[in-house]
Amino acid sequence: MRIHLGFLIKVSPIGVNQLLFAQLSERELHDIVELMYSHLEEYYQNMGGLVRD
């Protein structure tokens, strides 16, 4: 089973090992999502930016 973290803007879904994902704390998951948004913002900065919900 793959967990998709909701990034649908010109990127492929990210497959995550279910056993490792289950061991992540809420803080670790939050940090991962923030890092991913940071990378997406950098990628899209020259195309008008990334809109966050």
C-alpha positions as protocol buffer text, in pm:
chain_id: "A"
residue {
  index: 1
  type: MET
  ca { x: 0 y: 0 z: 0 }
}
residue {
  index: 2
  type: ARG
  ca { x: 128 y: 346 z: -84 }
}
residue {
  index: 3
  type: ILE
  ca { x: 54 y: 660 z: 109 }
}
residue {
  index: 4
  type: HIS
  ca { x: 24 y: 971 z: -110 }
}
residue {
  index: 5
  type: LEU
  ca { x: 88 y: 1298 z: 64 }
}
residue {
  index: 6
  type: GLY
  ca { x: -139 y: 1512 z: -151 }
}
residue {
  index: 7
  type: PHE
  ca { x: 105 y: 1678 z: -390 }
}
residue {
  index: 8
  type: LEU
  ca { x: -71 y: 1696 z: -725 }
}
residue {
  index: 9
  type: ILE
  ca { x: 108 y: 1983 z: -896 }
}
residue {
  index: 10
  type: LYS
  ca { x: 320 y: 1837 z: -1179 }
}
residue {
  index: 11
  type: VAL
  ca { x: 489 y: 1589 z: -948 }
}
residue {
  index: 12
  type: SER
  ca { x: 449 y: 1219 z: -912 }
}
residue {
  index: 13
  type: PRO
  ca { x: 297 y: 1068 z: -598 }
}
residue {
  index: 14
  type: ILE
  ca { x: 555 y: 956 z: -348 }
}
residue {
  index: 15
  type: GLY
  ca { x: 550 y: 593 z: -241 }
}
residue {
  index: 16
  type: VAL
  ca { x: 620 y: 551 z: 129 }
}
residue {
  index: 17
  type: ASN
  ca { x: 714 y: 230 z: 305 }
}
residue {
  index: 18
  type: GLN
  ca { x: 407 y: 150 z: 518 }
}
residue {
  index: 19
  type: LEU
  ca { x: 613 y: 18 z: 812 }
}
residue {
  index: 20
  type: LEU
  ca { x: 833 y: 326 z: 823 }
}
residue {
  index: 21
  type: PHE
  ca { x: 537 y: 559 z: 777 }
}
residue {
  index: 22
  type: ALA
  ca { x: 359 y: 402 z: 1074 }
}
residue {
  index: 23
  type: GLN
  ca { x: 661 y: 478 z: 1293 }
}
residue {
  index: 24
  type: LEU
  ca { x: 668 y: 851 z: 1215 }
}
residue {
  index: 25
  type: SER
  ca { x: 560 y: 1083 z: 1491 }
}
residue {
  index: 26
  type: GLU
  ca { x: 317 y: 1367 z: 1417 }
}
residue {
  index: 27
  type: ARG
  ca { x: 609 y: 1611 z: 1442 }
}
residue {
  index: 28
  type: GLU
  ca { x: 822 y: 1412 z: 1196 }
}
residue {
  index: 29
  type: LEU
  ca { x: 534 y: 1392 z: 948 }
}
residue {
  index: 30
  type: HIS
  ca { x: 473 y: 1766 z: 984 }
}
residue {
  index: 31
  type: ASP
  ca { x: 844 y: 1837 z: 923 }
}
residue {
  index: 32
  type: ILE
  ca { x: 844 y: 1619 z: 610 }
}
residue {
  index: 33
  type: VAL
  ca { x: 537 y: 1793 z: 469 }
}
residue {
  index: 34
  type: GLU
  ca { x: 688 y: 2136 z: 542 }
}
residue {
  index: 35
  type: LEU
  ca { x: 1012 y: 2036 z: 367 }
}
residue {
  index: 36
  type: MET
  ca { x: 817 y: 1914 z: 65 }
}
residue {
  index: 37
  type: TYR
  ca { x: 621 y: 2241 z: 46 }
}
residue {
  index: 38
  type: SER
  ca { x: 946 y: 2434 z: 75 }
}
residue {
  index: 39
  type: HIS
  ca { x: 1090 y: 2244 z: -221 }
}
residue {
  index: 40
  type: LEU
  ca { x: 770 y: 2295 z: -423 }
}
residue {
  index: 41
  type: GLU
  ca { x: 771 y: 2669 z: -348 }
}
residue {
  index: 42
  type: GLU
  ca { x: 1131 y: 2690 z: -469 }
}
residue {
  index: 43
  type: TYR
  ca { x: 1045 y: 2494 z: -784 }
}
residue {
  index: 44
  type: TYR
  ca { x: 744 y: 2715 z: -868 }
}
residue {
  index: 45
  type: GLN
  ca { x: 888 y: 3052 z: -764 }
}
residue {
  index: 46
  type: ASN
  ca { x: 948 y: 3159 z: -1125 }
}
residue {
  index: 47
  type: MET
  ca { x: 603 y: 3046 z: -1239 }
}
residue {
  index: 48
  type: GLY
  ca { x: 392 y: 3269 z: -1017 }
}
residue {
  index: 49
  type: GLY
  ca { x: 444 y: 3080 z: -695 }
}
residue {
  index: 50
  type: LEU
  ca { x: 268 y: 2798 z: -516 }
}
residue {
  index: 51
  type: VAL
  ca { x: -69 y: 2854 z: -353 }
}
residue {
  index: 52
  type: ARG
  ca { x: -100 y: 2687 z: -13 }
}
residue {
  index: 53
  type: ASP
  ca { x: -433 y: 2581 z: 132 }
}
